[in-house]
Amino acid sequence: MGWSTSDIPEQSGRTAVVTGANGGLGLVTARELAAKGAHVVMAVRNQQKAAAAVEEIRAAVPDASLELVALDLSAQESVRTAAAQILDTHGSIDLLINNAGVMAISEARTVDGFEMQFGVDHLGHWSLTALLLPALLRTPGSRVVTVTSTAHHMGRAVDVDNPHLDGRYGAWRAYGQAKLANFHFGLGLQRELTRAGALTTSLIAHPGLSDTDLQSVSVAGSGGGVTQRFAHAMTRRTGMSAADGALPQLRAATDPAAKGGEFYGPLFVNNGAPVRKPVLRRLGMNQAIAKLWAVSERETGIALDVSTPAGA
């Protein structure tokens, strides 16, 4: 039998931060971690939807330990405020699941002027991770799991001179770039952690073709684009449930045998049990990661410091 939620070890006494925990994969991830005893910080933008998600989780897990934090990944000020709130309450963090994202929407800009998909899917998570690193680094065995997509295969590495695709925007081009950035970020972060001798690890995961509200938001956000409607219909017909789609990121986060730099996804590319996948596209990866680091630090003004905090 394949890996399932029954294989998640006891999580009592552990703190997990999950972005986008008010629906889809994030909601399932938060529920399953809470069911195993973790205190789950649900970092989400839509607080009304988040309150409903809390009720849904508590209906299944009455003693769930949950905490809501307002987080809008499209606004760097919101990311800084959310990170400060989390750090004020939690001196240590065991899990950070960078799950939230948008997909194939019409061209738009964040309040900071970033291309929306790159800004939300990557730059928002870059800043959140960097700001929460002190609490992660002082927690032995902590993990950062960044959620990418099979769409990273169609993405191109970020262009240092045009990361926001000015004059070159395409909904799927931008999504591919953003998910490849997630892919490179998770792997690049592990390299930095290894160099620093940190006890924190970074892993990546993808949910395959999963039927969540991401597709319907994509349709709405693209004005009902043809390719978005096709993807939505295909997902409805052949996609996995959110419960199954969340398994790769749950395995990356909790499997005692999982190691830093590993990649988890469905067995049959877009469907199937969660398994460790090979890390492909290695040619040019070092250069791509270096460019991503340079762009991310320049755009956000936040450096990613993996040095272990004093007293850790």
KOLKE-503252 format. One record per residue (C-alpha): x, y, z; chain; residue in three letters; residue number from 0. Coordinates in Angstrom, 1 decimal. Layout:
// residues N
<x:X&y:Y&z:Z&cadena:A&residuo:Ala&num:NUM>;
...
***
This chain:
// residues 312
<x:0.0&y:0.0&z:0.0&cadena:A&residuo:Met&num:0>;
<x:1.1&y:3.6&z:-0.7&cadena:A&residuo:Gly&num:1>;
<x:1.9&y:6.2&z:1.9&cadena:A&residuo:Trp&num:2>;
<x:-1.2&y:7.8&z:3.5&cadena:A&residuo:Ser&num:3>;
<x:-2.2&y:10.1&z:6.4&cadena:A&residuo:Thr&num:4>;
<x:-2.1&y:7.1&z:8.7&cadena:A&residuo:Ser&num:5>;
<x:1.7&y:7.2&z:8.2&cadena:A&residuo:Asp&num:6>;
<x:2.0&y:10.7&z:9.6&cadena:A&residuo:Ile&num:7>;
<x:3.9&y:10.4&z:12.9&cadena:A&residuo:Pro&num:8>;
<x:2.6&y:12.0&z:16.1&cadena:A&residuo:Glu&num:9>;
<x:3.0&y:15.8&z:15.9&cadena:A&residuo:Gln&num:10>;
<x:2.1&y:16.9&z:19.5&cadena:A&residuo:Ser&num:11>;
<x:4.2&y:19.7&z:20.7&cadena:A&residuo:Gly&num:12>;
<x:5.1&y:20.8&z:17.2&cadena:A&residuo:Arg&num:13>;
<x:4.2&y:24.1&z:15.5&cadena:A&residuo:Thr&num:14>;
<x:3.3&y:24.2&z:11.8&cadena:A&residuo:Ala&num:15>;
<x:2.7&y:27.3&z:9.6&cadena:A&residuo:Val&num:16>;
<x:0.6&y:26.6&z:6.5&cadena:A&residuo:Val&num:17>;
<x:0.0&y:29.3&z:3.9&cadena:A&residuo:Thr&num:18>;
<x:-3.3&y:29.2&z:2.1&cadena:A&residuo:Gly&num:19>;
<x:-4.8&y:27.0&z:4.8&cadena:A&residuo:Ala&num:20>;
<x:-8.3&y:28.1&z:4.2&cadena:A&residuo:Asn&num:21>;
<x:-9.1&y:25.9&z:1.2&cadena:A&residuo:Gly&num:22>;
<x:-7.9&y:23.1&z:-1.1&cadena:A&residuo:Gly&num:23>;
<x:-4.6&y:21.5&z:-0.4&cadena:A&residuo:Leu&num:24>;
<x:-3.8&y:23.9&z:2.4&cadena:A&residuo:Gly&num:25>;
<x:-7.0&y:23.1&z:4.3&cadena:A&residuo:Leu&num:26>;
<x:-6.3&y:19.4&z:4.0&cadena:A&residuo:Val&num:27>;
<x:-2.7&y:19.9&z:5.2&cadena:A&residuo:Thr&num:28>;
<x:-3.8&y:21.9&z:8.2&cadena:A&residuo:Ala&num:29>;
<x:-6.5&y:19.4&z:9.1&cadena:A&residuo:Arg&num:30>;
<x:-4.2&y:16.4&z:8.9&cadena:A&residuo:Glu&num:31>;
<x:-1.4&y:18.0&z:10.9&cadena:A&residuo:Leu&num:32>;
<x:-3.9&y:19.1&z:13.5&cadena:A&residuo:Ala&num:33>;
<x:-5.3&y:15.6&z:13.7&cadena:A&residuo:Ala&num:34>;
<x:-1.9&y:14.4&z:14.6&cadena:A&residuo:Lys&num:35>;
<x:-1.5&y:16.9&z:17.4&cadena:A&residuo:Gly&num:36>;
<x:0.3&y:19.8&z:15.8&cadena:A&residuo:Ala&num:37>;
<x:-0.5&y:23.4&z:16.6&cadena:A&residuo:His&num:38>;
<x:-1.3&y:24.8&z:13.2&cadena:A&residuo:Val&num:39>;
<x:-0.9&y:28.5&z:12.3&cadena:A&residuo:Val&num:40>;
<x:-3.2&y:29.1&z:9.4&cadena:A&residuo:Met&num:41>;
<x:-1.7&y:32.0&z:7.5&cadena:A&residuo:Ala&num:42>;
<x:-4.3&y:33.2&z:5.0&cadena:A&residuo:Val&num:43>;
<x:-5.6&y:36.2&z:3.2&cadena:A&residuo:Arg&num:44>;
<x:-9.4&y:35.7&z:3.3&cadena:A&residuo:Asn&num:45>;
<x:-10.3&y:35.8&z:7.0&cadena:A&residuo:Gln&num:46>;
<x:-14.0&y:35.1&z:6.4&cadena:A&residuo:Gln&num:47>;
<x:-13.1&y:31.9&z:4.5&cadena:A&residuo:Lys&num:48>;
<x:-10.5&y:31.1&z:7.1&cadena:A&residuo:Ala&num:49>;
<x:-13.0&y:31.2&z:9.9&cadena:A&residuo:Ala&num:50>;
<x:-15.2&y:28.7&z:8.0&cadena:A&residuo:Ala&num:51>;
<x:-12.1&y:26.5&z:7.5&cadena:A&residuo:Ala&num:52>;
<x:-11.5&y:26.5&z:11.2&cadena:A&residuo:Val&num:53>;
<x:-15.0&y:25.4&z:11.8&cadena:A&residuo:Glu&num:54>;
<x:-14.6&y:22.7&z:9.2&cadena:A&residuo:Glu&num:55>;
<x:-11.4&y:21.4&z:10.7&cadena:A&residuo:Ile&num:56>;
<x:-12.8&y:21.4&z:14.2&cadena:A&residuo:Arg&num:57>;
<x:-15.9&y:19.5&z:13.1&cadena:A&residuo:Ala&num:58>;
<x:-13.5&y:16.7&z:12.0&cadena:A&residuo:Ala&num:59>;
<x:-10.9&y:17.3&z:14.8&cadena:A&residuo:Val&num:60>;
<x:-12.7&y:18.7&z:17.8&cadena:A&residuo:Pro&num:61>;
<x:-9.5&y:19.3&z:19.8&cadena:A&residuo:Asp&num:62>;
<x:-7.6&y:20.8&z:16.9&cadena:A&residuo:Ala&num:63>;
<x:-5.1&y:23.5&z:18.0&cadena:A&residuo:Ser&num:64>;
<x:-5.4&y:26.2&z:15.5&cadena:A&residuo:Leu&num:65>;
<x:-4.4&y:29.9&z:15.1&cadena:A&residuo:Glu&num:66>;
<x:-5.3&y:32.4&z:12.4&cadena:A&residuo:Leu&num:67>;
<x:-2.9&y:34.9&z:11.1&cadena:A&residuo:Val&num:68>;
<x:-3.7&y:37.4&z:8.3&cadena:A&residuo:Ala&num:69>;
<x:-1.3&y:37.0&z:5.4&cadena:A&residuo:Leu&num:70>;
<x:-1.6&y:38.6&z:2.0&cadena:A&residuo:Asp&num:71>;
<x:1.3&y:37.2&z:-0.1&cadena:A&residuo:Leu&num:72>;
<x:0.7&y:39.9&z:-2.7&cadena:A&residuo:Ser&num:73>;
<x:1.7&y:42.6&z:-0.2&cadena:A&residuo:Ala&num:74>;
<x:5.2&y:42.6&z:1.3&cadena:A&residuo:Gln&num:75>;
<x:4.0&y:44.8&z:4.2&cadena:A&residuo:Glu&num:76>;
<x:1.4&y:42.1&z:5.0&cadena:A&residuo:Ser&num:77>;
<x:4.1&y:39.4&z:4.9&cadena:A&residuo:Val&num:78>;
<x:6.3&y:41.3&z:7.3&cadena:A&residuo:Arg&num:79>;
<x:3.4&y:41.9&z:9.7&cadena:A&residuo:Thr&num:80>;
<x:2.3&y:38.3&z:9.6&cadena:A&residuo:Ala&num:81>;
<x:5.9&y:37.1&z:10.2&cadena:A&residuo:Ala&num:82>;
<x:6.3&y:39.4&z:13.1&cadena:A&residuo:Ala&num:83>;
<x:3.1&y:38.2&z:14.7&cadena:A&residuo:Gln&num:84>;
<x:4.1&y:34.6&z:14.3&cadena:A&residuo:Ile&num:85>;
<x:7.5&y:35.2&z:15.8&cadena:A&residuo:Leu&num:86>;
<x:6.1&y:37.2&z:18.7&cadena:A&residuo:Asp&num:87>;
<x:4.1&y:34.1&z:19.7&cadena:A&residuo:Thr&num:88>;
<x:6.4&y:31.2&z:18.6&cadena:A&residuo:His&num:89>;
<x:10.0&y:31.1&z:19.4&cadena:A&residuo:Gly&num:90>;
<x:10.4&y:27.9&z:17.4&cadena:A&residuo:Ser&num:91>;
<x:8.7&y:26.6&z:14.3&cadena:A&residuo:Ile&num:92>;
<x:8.9&y:22.9&z:13.2&cadena:A&residuo:Asp&num:93>;
<x:7.2&y:23.1&z:9.8&cadena:A&residuo:Leu&num:94>;
<x:6.6&y:25.8&z:7.2&cadena:A&residuo:Leu&num:95>;
<x:4.5&y:24.8&z:4.3&cadena:A&residuo:Ile&num:96>;
<x:4.7&y:27.3&z:1.5&cadena:A&residuo:Asn&num:97>;
<x:1.4&y:26.1&z:-0.1&cadena:A&residuo:Asn&num:98>;
<x:-0.6&y:29.2&z:-1.3&cadena:A&residuo:Ala&num:99>;
<x:-0.6&y:30.4&z:-4.9&cadena:A&residuo:Gly&num:100>;
<x:-2.4&y:31.6&z:-7.9&cadena:A&residuo:Val&num:101>;
<x:-2.5&y:30.1&z:-11.3&cadena:A&residuo:Met&num:102>;
<x:-2.7&y:31.3&z:-14.9&cadena:A&residuo:Ala&num:103>;
<x:-4.5&y:34.6&z:-14.2&cadena:A&residuo:Ile&num:104>;
<x:-4.7&y:37.6&z:-16.5&cadena:A&residuo:Ser&num:105>;
<x:-1.8&y:40.0&z:-16.2&cadena:A&residuo:Glu&num:106>;
<x:-1.9&y:41.9&z:-12.9&cadena:A&residuo:Ala&num:107>;
<x:0.5&y:43.6&z:-10.4&cadena:A&residuo:Arg&num:108>;
<x:0.9&y:43.3&z:-6.7&cadena:A&residuo:Thr&num:109>;
<x:0.8&y:46.4&z:-4.5&cadena:A&residuo:Val&num:110>;
<x:4.6&y:46.4&z:-4.7&cadena:A&residuo:Asp&num:111>;
<x:4.6&y:46.3&z:-8.5&cadena:A&residuo:Gly&num:112>;
<x:5.5&y:42.6&z:-8.9&cadena:A&residuo:Phe&num:113>;
<x:3.9&y:40.4&z:-11.6&cadena:A&residuo:Glu&num:114>;
<x:1.1&y:38.8&z:-9.6&cadena:A&residuo:Met&num:115>;
<x:2.0&y:35.1&z:-10.0&cadena:A&residuo:Gln&num:116>;
<x:5.7&y:35.6&z:-9.4&cadena:A&residuo:Phe&num:117>;
<x:4.9&y:38.0&z:-6.6&cadena:A&residuo:Gly&num:118>;
<x:2.5&y:35.7&z:-4.8&cadena:A&residuo:Val&num:119>;
<x:3.8&y:32.2&z:-5.5&cadena:A&residuo:Asp&num:120>;
<x:7.5&y:33.0&z:-5.0&cadena:A&residuo:His&num:121>;
<x:8.3&y:36.5&z:-3.7&cadena:A&residuo:Leu&num:122>;
<x:5.7&y:36.4&z:-1.0&cadena:A&residuo:Gly&num:123>;
<x:7.0&y:33.0&z:0.2&cadena:A&residuo:His&num:124>;
<x:10.6&y:34.1&z:-0.2&cadena:A&residuo:Trp&num:125>;
<x:10.0&y:36.9&z:2.3&cadena:A&residuo:Ser&num:126>;
<x:7.9&y:34.8&z:4.7&cadena:A&residuo:Leu&num:127>;
<x:10.6&y:32.1&z:4.8&cadena:A&residuo:Thr&num:128>;
<x:13.4&y:34.5&z:5.2&cadena:A&residuo:Ala&num:129>;
<x:11.7&y:36.3&z:8.1&cadena:A&residuo:Leu&num:130>;
<x:10.7&y:33.0&z:9.9&cadena:A&residuo:Leu&num:131>;
<x:14.1&y:31.4&z:9.4&cadena:A&residuo:Leu&num:132>;
<x:15.4&y:32.4&z:12.9&cadena:A&residuo:Pro&num:133>;
<x:12.6&y:30.3&z:14.6&cadena:A&residuo:Ala&num:134>;
<x:13.1&y:27.5&z:12.1&cadena:A&residuo:Leu&num:135>;
<x:16.8&y:27.4&z:12.6&cadena:A&residuo:Leu&num:136>;
<x:16.6&y:27.1&z:16.3&cadena:A&residuo:Arg&num:137>;
<x:14.3&y:24.1&z:16.0&cadena:A&residuo:Thr&num:138>;
<x:16.3&y:20.9&z:15.3&cadena:A&residuo:Pro&num:139>;
<x:14.6&y:18.8&z:12.6&cadena:A&residuo:Gly&num:140>;
<x:12.5&y:21.7&z:11.3&cadena:A&residuo:Ser&num:141>;
<x:11.4&y:21.6&z:7.6&cadena:A&residuo:Arg&num:142>;
<x:10.4&y:24.0&z:4.9&cadena:A&residuo:Val&num:143>;
<x:8.2&y:22.5&z:2.2&cadena:A&residuo:Val&num:144>;
<x:7.6&y:24.6&z:-0.9&cadena:A&residuo:Thr&num:145>;
<x:4.8&y:23.5&z:-3.2&cadena:A&residuo:Val&num:146>;
<x:5.6&y:23.6&z:-6.9&cadena:A&residuo:Thr&num:147>;
<x:3.7&y:22.1&z:-9.9&cadena:A&residuo:Ser&num:148>;
<x:4.3&y:19.9&z:-12.9&cadena:A&residuo:Thr&num:149>;
<x:4.0&y:23.3&z:-14.7&cadena:A&residuo:Ala&num:150>;
<x:7.6&y:24.0&z:-13.6&cadena:A&residuo:His&num:151>;
<x:8.6&y:21.9&z:-16.6&cadena:A&residuo:His&num:152>;
<x:7.2&y:24.5&z:-19.0&cadena:A&residuo:Met&num:153>;
<x:8.7&y:27.4&z:-17.1&cadena:A&residuo:Gly&num:154>;
<x:11.8&y:29.4&z:-17.8&cadena:A&residuo:Arg&num:155>;
<x:14.3&y:30.5&z:-15.2&cadena:A&residuo:Ala&num:156>;
<x:13.8&y:34.1&z:-14.0&cadena:A&residuo:Val&num:157>;
<x:15.2&y:36.8&z:-16.2&cadena:A&residuo:Asp&num:158>;
<x:17.2&y:39.1&z:-14.0&cadena:A&residuo:Val&num:159>;
<x:16.5&y:42.1&z:-16.3&cadena:A&residuo:Asp&num:160>;
<x:12.8&y:41.3&z:-16.7&cadena:A&residuo:Asn&num:161>;
<x:11.5&y:39.1&z:-13.9&cadena:A&residuo:Pro&num:162>;
<x:8.0&y:40.6&z:-14.2&cadena:A&residuo:His&num:163>;
<x:7.7&y:39.7&z:-17.9&cadena:A&residuo:Leu&num:164>;
<x:7.1&y:43.3&z:-19.0&cadena:A&residuo:Asp&num:165>;
<x:5.9&y:43.1&z:-22.6&cadena:A&residuo:Gly&num:166>;
<x:6.2&y:39.3&z:-22.6&cadena:A&residuo:Arg&num:167>;
<x:3.3&y:38.3&z:-20.3&cadena:A&residuo:Tyr&num:168>;
<x:1.3&y:35.1&z:-20.9&cadena:A&residuo:Gly&num:169>;
<x:-0.8&y:33.6&z:-18.2&cadena:A&residuo:Ala&num:170>;
<x:0.8&y:30.1&z:-18.5&cadena:A&residuo:Trp&num:171>;
<x:4.3&y:31.6&z:-19.2&cadena:A&residuo:Arg&num:172>;
<x:4.1&y:33.5&z:-15.9&cadena:A&residuo:Ala&num:173>;
<x:2.7&y:30.5&z:-14.0&cadena:A&residuo:Tyr&num:174>;
<x:5.5&y:28.3&z:-15.4&cadena:A&residuo:Gly&num:175>;
<x:8.1&y:30.8&z:-14.3&cadena:A&residuo:Gln&num:176>;
<x:6.6&y:31.1&z:-10.8&cadena:A&residuo:Ala&num:177>;
<x:6.4&y:27.3&z:-10.3&cadena:A&residuo:Lys&num:178>;
<x:10.0&y:26.9&z:-11.6&cadena:A&residuo:Leu&num:179>;
<x:11.0&y:29.6&z:-9.1&cadena:A&residuo:Ala&num:180>;
<x:9.3&y:27.5&z:-6.3&cadena:A&residuo:Asn&num:181>;
<x:11.3&y:24.5&z:-7.5&cadena:A&residuo:Phe&num:182>;
<x:14.6&y:26.4&z:-7.6&cadena:A&residuo:His&num:183>;
<x:13.8&y:28.1&z:-4.3&cadena:A&residuo:Phe&num:184>;
<x:13.3&y:24.8&z:-2.4&cadena:A&residuo:Gly&num:185>;
<x:16.5&y:23.3&z:-3.8&cadena:A&residuo:Leu&num:186>;
<x:18.5&y:26.5&z:-3.4&cadena:A&residuo:Gly&num:187>;
<x:17.4&y:26.9&z:0.2&cadena:A&residuo:Leu&num:188>;
<x:18.6&y:23.3&z:1.0&cadena:A&residuo:Gln&num:189>;
<x:22.0&y:24.1&z:-0.5&cadena:A&residuo:Arg&num:190>;
<x:22.3&y:27.2&z:1.7&cadena:A&residuo:Glu&num:191>;
<x:21.2&y:25.2&z:4.8&cadena:A&residuo:Leu&num:192>;
<x:23.7&y:22.5&z:4.0&cadena:A&residuo:Thr&num:193>;
<x:26.5&y:25.0&z:3.6&cadena:A&residuo:Arg&num:194>;
<x:25.6&y:26.5&z:7.0&cadena:A&residuo:Ala&num:195>;
<x:25.4&y:23.2&z:8.7&cadena:A&residuo:Gly&num:196>;
<x:21.9&y:24.0&z:9.8&cadena:A&residuo:Ala&num:197>;
<x:19.5&y:21.4&z:11.3&cadena:A&residuo:Leu&num:198>;
<x:16.7&y:22.7&z:9.2&cadena:A&residuo:Thr&num:199>;
<x:15.9&y:21.1&z:5.8&cadena:A&residuo:Thr&num:200>;
<x:14.1&y:22.2&z:2.7&cadena:A&residuo:Ser&num:201>;
<x:12.0&y:20.0&z:0.4&cadena:A&residuo:Leu&num:202>;
<x:9.7&y:20.4&z:-2.5&cadena:A&residuo:Ile&num:203>;
<x:6.4&y:18.8&z:-3.5&cadena:A&residuo:Ala&num:204>;
<x:3.8&y:18.9&z:-6.2&cadena:A&residuo:His&num:205>;
<x:0.2&y:17.8&z:-6.0&cadena:A&residuo:Pro&num:206>;
<x:-0.2&y:16.5&z:-9.5&cadena:A&residuo:Gly&num:207>;
<x:-3.6&y:17.2&z:-11.1&cadena:A&residuo:Leu&num:208>;
<x:-5.8&y:18.0&z:-8.1&cadena:A&residuo:Ser&num:209>;
<x:-9.4&y:19.2&z:-8.1&cadena:A&residuo:Asp&num:210>;
<x:-9.3&y:22.2&z:-5.8&cadena:A&residuo:Thr&num:211>;
<x:-10.6&y:25.8&z:-6.0&cadena:A&residuo:Asp&num:212>;
<x:-7.3&y:26.8&z:-7.6&cadena:A&residuo:Leu&num:213>;
<x:-8.7&y:26.0&z:-11.1&cadena:A&residuo:Gln&num:214>;
<x:-12.0&y:27.9&z:-10.6&cadena:A&residuo:Ser&num:215>;
<x:-10.1&y:30.9&z:-9.3&cadena:A&residuo:Val&num:216>;
<x:-7.9&y:30.6&z:-12.4&cadena:A&residuo:Ser&num:217>;
<x:-10.9&y:30.7&z:-14.7&cadena:A&residuo:Val&num:218>;
<x:-12.3&y:33.8&z:-12.8&cadena:A&residuo:Ala&num:219>;
<x:-8.9&y:35.5&z:-12.7&cadena:A&residuo:Gly&num:220>;
<x:-8.4&y:35.1&z:-16.5&cadena:A&residuo:Ser&num:221>;
<x:-11.8&y:36.3&z:-17.5&cadena:A&residuo:Gly&num:222>;
<x:-12.8&y:32.8&z:-18.4&cadena:A&residuo:Gly&num:223>;
<x:-9.8&y:32.1&z:-20.6&cadena:A&residuo:Gly&num:224>;
<x:-10.1&y:29.1&z:-23.0&cadena:A&residuo:Val&num:225>;
<x:-7.1&y:27.2&z:-21.7&cadena:A&residuo:Thr&num:226>;
<x:-8.0&y:27.9&z:-18.1&cadena:A&residuo:Gln&num:227>;
<x:-11.5&y:26.5&z:-18.7&cadena:A&residuo:Arg&num:228>;
<x:-10.1&y:23.5&z:-20.4&cadena:A&residuo:Phe&num:229>;
<x:-7.7&y:22.9&z:-17.5&cadena:A&residuo:Ala&num:230>;
<x:-10.6&y:23.2&z:-15.0&cadena:A&residuo:His&num:231>;
<x:-12.8&y:20.8&z:-16.9&cadena:A&residuo:Ala&num:232>;
<x:-9.9&y:18.2&z:-17.2&cadena:A&residuo:Met&num:233>;
<x:-9.2&y:18.5&z:-13.5&cadena:A&residuo:Thr&num:234>;
<x:-12.9&y:17.9&z:-12.7&cadena:A&residuo:Arg&num:235>;
<x:-12.9&y:14.8&z:-14.9&cadena:A&residuo:Arg&num:236>;
<x:-9.5&y:13.2&z:-14.1&cadena:A&residuo:Thr&num:237>;
<x:-8.0&y:15.1&z:-11.2&cadena:A&residuo:Gly&num:238>;
<x:-7.4&y:13.7&z:-7.7&cadena:A&residuo:Met&num:239>;
<x:-9.3&y:14.9&z:-4.7&cadena:A&residuo:Ser&num:240>;
<x:-7.7&y:17.6&z:-2.5&cadena:A&residuo:Ala&num:241>;
<x:-7.2&y:15.0&z:0.2&cadena:A&residuo:Ala&num:242>;
<x:-5.1&y:12.9&z:-2.2&cadena:A&residuo:Asp&num:243>;
<x:-3.4&y:15.9&z:-3.8&cadena:A&residuo:Gly&num:244>;
<x:-2.1&y:17.1&z:-0.4&cadena:A&residuo:Ala&num:245>;
<x:-0.3&y:13.8&z:0.3&cadena:A&residuo:Leu&num:246>;
<x:3.0&y:14.7&z:-1.3&cadena:A&residuo:Pro&num:247>;
<x:3.4&y:17.9&z:0.7&cadena:A&residuo:Gln&num:248>;
<x:2.3&y:16.1&z:3.9&cadena:A&residuo:Leu&num:249>;
<x:4.9&y:13.3&z:3.2&cadena:A&residuo:Arg&num:250>;
<x:7.6&y:15.8&z:2.5&cadena:A&residuo:Ala&num:251>;
<x:6.7&y:17.6&z:5.8&cadena:A&residuo:Ala&num:252>;
<x:6.4&y:14.5&z:8.1&cadena:A&residuo:Thr&num:253>;
<x:8.0&y:11.4&z:6.7&cadena:A&residuo:Asp&num:254>;
<x:10.9&y:10.6&z:9.1&cadena:A&residuo:Pro&num:255>;
<x:12.8&y:9.1&z:6.1&cadena:A&residuo:Ala&num:256>;
<x:12.5&y:12.3&z:3.9&cadena:A&residuo:Ala&num:257>;
<x:15.7&y:14.3&z:3.5&cadena:A&residuo:Lys&num:258>;
<x:16.5&y:17.8&z:2.5&cadena:A&residuo:Gly&num:259>;
<x:16.6&y:18.5&z:-1.2&cadena:A&residuo:Gly&num:260>;
<x:14.1&y:15.7&z:-2.0&cadena:A&residuo:Glu&num:261>;
<x:11.1&y:16.1&z:-4.2&cadena:A&residuo:Phe&num:262>;
<x:7.7&y:14.4&z:-3.6&cadena:A&residuo:Tyr&num:263>;
<x:4.8&y:14.0&z:-6.0&cadena:A&residuo:Gly&num:264>;
<x:2.3&y:11.5&z:-7.3&cadena:A&residuo:Pro&num:265>;
<x:3.6&y:8.2&z:-8.6&cadena:A&residuo:Leu&num:266>;
<x:2.1&y:8.5&z:-12.1&cadena:A&residuo:Phe&num:267>;
<x:3.2&y:12.2&z:-12.7&cadena:A&residuo:Val&num:268>;
<x:-0.3&y:13.7&z:-12.0&cadena:A&residuo:Asn&num:269>;
<x:-2.0&y:10.9&z:-10.2&cadena:A&residuo:Asn&num:270>;
<x:-1.1&y:8.2&z:-7.7&cadena:A&residuo:Gly&num:271>;
<x:0.4&y:7.7&z:-4.3&cadena:A&residuo:Ala&num:272>;
<x:3.0&y:10.2&z:-3.0&cadena:A&residuo:Pro&num:273>;
<x:6.5&y:9.1&z:-3.7&cadena:A&residuo:Val&num:274>;
<x:10.0&y:10.6&z:-4.0&cadena:A&residuo:Arg&num:275>;
<x:10.6&y:11.9&z:-7.5&cadena:A&residuo:Lys&num:276>;
<x:13.8&y:12.5&z:-9.3&cadena:A&residuo:Pro&num:277>;
<x:15.1&y:16.1&z:-9.5&cadena:A&residuo:Val&num:278>;
<x:15.4&y:16.8&z:-13.2&cadena:A&residuo:Leu&num:279>;
<x:16.4&y:19.9&z:-15.2&cadena:A&residuo:Arg&num:280>;
<x:19.8&y:20.0&z:-13.5&cadena:A&residuo:Arg&num:281>;
<x:21.6&y:21.5&z:-16.5&cadena:A&residuo:Leu&num:282>;
<x:22.0&y:25.2&z:-15.7&cadena:A&residuo:Gly&num:283>;
<x:20.4&y:24.9&z:-12.3&cadena:A&residuo:Met&num:284>;
<x:23.2&y:26.5&z:-10.4&cadena:A&residuo:Asn&num:285>;
<x:23.0&y:29.6&z:-12.6&cadena:A&residuo:Gln&num:286>;
<x:19.2&y:29.7&z:-12.4&cadena:A&residuo:Ala&num:287>;
<x:19.3&y:29.5&z:-8.6&cadena:A&residuo:Ile&num:288>;
<x:21.9&y:32.3&z:-8.4&cadena:A&residuo:Ala&num:289>;
<x:19.7&y:34.5&z:-10.6&cadena:A&residuo:Lys&num:290>;
<x:16.6&y:33.8&z:-8.5&cadena:A&residuo:Leu&num:291>;
<x:18.5&y:34.7&z:-5.3&cadena:A&residuo:Trp&num:292>;
<x:19.7&y:38.0&z:-6.9&cadena:A&residuo:Ala&num:293>;
<x:16.3&y:38.9&z:-8.1&cadena:A&residuo:Val&num:294>;
<x:14.5&y:37.9&z:-4.9&cadena:A&residuo:Ser&num:295>;
<x:16.8&y:39.9&z:-2.7&cadena:A&residuo:Glu&num:296>;
<x:16.7&y:42.9&z:-5.0&cadena:A&residuo:Arg&num:297>;
<x:12.9&y:43.0&z:-5.4&cadena:A&residuo:Glu&num:298>;
<x:12.0&y:42.3&z:-1.7&cadena:A&residuo:Thr&num:299>;
<x:14.9&y:44.0&z:0.0&cadena:A&residuo:Gly&num:300>;
<x:15.1&y:40.9&z:2.2&cadena:A&residuo:Ile&num:301>;
<x:18.2&y:38.7&z:2.3&cadena:A&residuo:Ala&num:302>;
<x:17.8&y:35.0&z:3.2&cadena:A&residuo:Leu&num:303>;
<x:20.2&y:34.5&z:6.1&cadena:A&residuo:Asp&num:304>;
<x:20.7&y:30.8&z:7.1&cadena:A&residuo:Val&num:305>;
<x:23.2&y:31.4&z:9.8&cadena:A&residuo:Ser&num:306>;
<x:22.1&y:29.7&z:13.0&cadena:A&residuo:Thr&num:307>;
<x:20.8&y:32.1&z:15.7&cadena:A&residuo:Pro&num:308>;
<x:22.8&y:32.5&z:18.9&cadena:A&residuo:Ala&num:309>;
<x:21.5&y:30.2&z:21.6&cadena:A&residuo:Gly&num:310>;
<x:20.0&y:27.8&z:19.1&cadena:A&residuo:Ala&num:311>;
***
